[in-house]
Amino acid sequence: METHPYVKLAIQAVRHFLAEGKPLACPSPIPDGMDRQSGAFVSIKKKKNLELRGCIGTVTPNQDNLANEIIHNAVSAATRDPRFKAITSNELKSLQFSVDVLTPLEPIDSADQLNPQRYGLSVKYKGMQGILLPDLEGIDTVQRQIDLCLKKGDIPKNAPYEMHRFEVERYH
């Protein structure tokens, strides 16, 4: 299976950062489809057992184009995910990358509007936020998705939180 250009860019960004200590410059010209703005998540897993090794992303765009969004989030996933030690150059060949490009957040007012296989979820309350991507292993019910978002955001279950759903295009 051919590696998608978004994933190639994420790998190249991490490889460059680990070698040079600075972010990769945005490709010029910007490749097809990467000139738009979008939130994006970069996930890094061990090839052997698919154990998560890093995942960082943006729900709304922080960069001027998707290429820069992928570059910045790939480096952050590899070096700044607080759950893991930074990835080293030596382990790169044993890792696999995926890139999720997000649709804009859509406010919802009921759990009936969720489906954890189709929609990701953002839960917000007083500046706190919990986010989960869709179609994650072990998250099979809407209630589990909501509970995990609340936990990730450190949001009390009885708080009057806001929910937003989104879809992703997932690339490997």
RALINKA-V341011 format. One record per pair of residues at least 4 apart in sequence whose C-alpha atoms are under 6 Angstrom apart, sorted by the first residue. I is the first residue (numbers start at 0). J is the second residue. Records with the same first field share a line. If there is no record, write none. Layout:
I: J, J
This chain:
6: 97, 98
8: 12
9: 69, 70, 73
11: 15
12: 23, 70
13: 74
15: 19
16: 20, 21, 22
25: 67
33: 65, 66
34: 64
35: 64, 65
36: 60, 64, 65
37: 60, 65
38: 57, 58, 59, 60, 101
39: 56, 57, 99, 100, 101
40: 55, 56, 98, 99
41: 54, 55, 73, 97, 98
42: 53, 54, 96, 97
43: 52, 53, 95, 96
44: 49, 50, 51, 52, 94, 95
45: 49, 50, 94
46: 93, 94, 95
53: 76, 77, 80
54: 76
55: 72, 76
56: 72
62: 67, 68
69: 73
72: 76
74: 78
75: 79
76: 80
77: 85, 86
78: 85
97: 170, 171
98: 169, 170
99: 167, 168, 169
100: 167, 168
101: 166, 167
102: 165, 166
104: 163, 164, 165
105: 163, 164
106: 163
107: 162, 163
114: 118
115: 133, 134, 141
116: 133, 134
117: 133
118: 133, 164, 165, 166
119: 131, 132, 133, 164, 165, 166
120: 130, 131, 163, 164
121: 129, 130, 162, 163
122: 128, 129, 161, 162
123: 127, 128, 160, 161
124: 160
127: 152
128: 152
129: 148, 149, 151, 152
130: 148
149: 153, 154
